[in-house]
Amino acid sequence: MTKVNYSEVWDLDVFFEGGSNSEELRLHLNNLKAKIASLENTTAQFETPTSANDDSKVFDIIEKTKDVALNMSQASAVIGCFLAADTTEKKALLLQGEVGIFSASFSTALLQFQQVLAKVDEDVWNSLMESEKLKEFTFVLNEWRDEVGLKLSGKEESLITSLSVDGYHGWGQLYDLLVGNIKIELEVDGELKTLSVGQANNLSSHSNGEVRKKSFEALEKAWEEKEDFFASALNHLAGFRLAVYEKRGWESVLKEPLLRNRMSEETLDAMWGAIGASKEPFVNYLNIKAKMLGTDKLNWYDIDAPVTSSTKEINYQEGAEFILEHFGKFGPELEAFSRKAFEDGWIEAEDRPNKRPGGFCTGMPMSEQSRIFMTYSGSMSNVATLAHELGHAFHSYAMRPVHWMNRQYAMGVAETASTFAEMIVADAAVKAAETKEEKIALLEDKIQRSVAFFMNIHSRFLFETRFYEERKKGIVPASRLNELMVEAQQEAYGGALDTTHPHFWASKLHFYITRVPFYNFPYTFGYLFSLSIYAKALEEGTDFEQKYMALLRDTASMSVEDLAMKHLGEDITKQDFWAKGVALCVKDVDEFMELTSKEG
Ligand SMILES: [Zn+2]
């Protein structure tokens, strides 16, 4: 076999030559602007369909909308790549602002179209949905119509939208501002440092226990000092949301997040029910971890602590080959697709200054390509991240034959393909471990994911639901928010914690994200959902790949319940389904316990 050297720097010139000064990109944006103006014009003149013969008119606007959306995604994805690869890029920032304005006009035009469709007579609507041209979009079109029906009048909703800029989103922005201004003074390795919140948070996995404890305490103190400001922001943000829900006649705060995730409350209850019933093995694991760290019960600041110092170095080329080898065992398409991504410069992995932290995958739909961004520094967890992002890219690849209308998948299923790909590599890494120490470290890495999804995310969900119930009755002061948080943490961690993190509600940005309410349970859903698909894949071997791809293609055109029933034959409204996924994670704990108990 000949050895190939994959580039660690991505190729963006295939889309628009010349980076942020590209003339091609300038021309693309000018064209996009004209396309949006034309779409706005069309939707403004669009009259309520009165018979099945109007199907072509509806179809034409859908096509026009799709054209704008694809052009916009293409530009915005490439510009996002410029910014991630070089945070000092000033020109790209201006371009991003320009696309932001386009995006707002596009949303308004789309909303106008949706509102007209909602006015169509029931009979006419039914015949439209049966027409050859629109049949394919029935799910999404019905969803649009239902959503308009659940809301207030167009006039009232647009008033809410305009008021929410300052009265709702403004609170989220204030939060970002407050956090950005916090500085943490801390002595690390004998040196006094001034850290941002993000930098101090990163010390939670520091190998020195004193550093973890001190940074945690300094952070808690910083949150406490400003707790009244955070409590005020959270209360007003929630108050706005609740007032809107009340006007719309929505009783449950879960209505919006469930709608967005195309999920029923029964499914959500079944998922948490299965997790709640299986806390014990994870509590045992946390107890063992506490012992390994020399304490009786685990402290919050030790949750992310490393338990061994063994980490293997693996260079980029080896990491790529490792991924390809193990992807190949699951399916030829996943392997071939990923090989092409490595060969064709789809991945930006180089370790160099001025890159944004973190990783992402973004799609350039007009070219049917994706780009992956990360910083590869040679750890096994970098390999897992790379596999994760390749999973996202594979999801887009699987969806290529699907119309744009049926490609807008929700947060819950968005992580399906990525978690699946990550699991393949994480499991393979545990199996390939050469020493016991290394195996323990890799297993712990896997268990930590389960702890995050089953315990940490669970505590956020418990806190948020309870906070909203109390908020309905009035302002909830910081002291009460702390109590609610501690209660939720003790419950979600099954009583395994010694010290908790009372100001977690202030520290976690996710509670202040206004665009997506309840930014928590979809994570756990995605993780467990993908684990059950992974379990099926293990049973069925490479034959499973075509079924898997069919499932991915359907992720944005049906409810999650129908998706699971159609492709997995599983009823996800029942606890049994979820219990199977949890059981897979318990196996990791069992193996960890066995390895750590047989000392020497
Ligand atoms: Zn992801």
Boltz pocket constraint, residues with backbone or C-beta under 6 A from the ligand:
constraints:
  - pocket:
      binder: B
      contacts: [[A, 388], [A, 392], [A, 414], [A, 415], [A, 418]]
      max_distance: 6.0
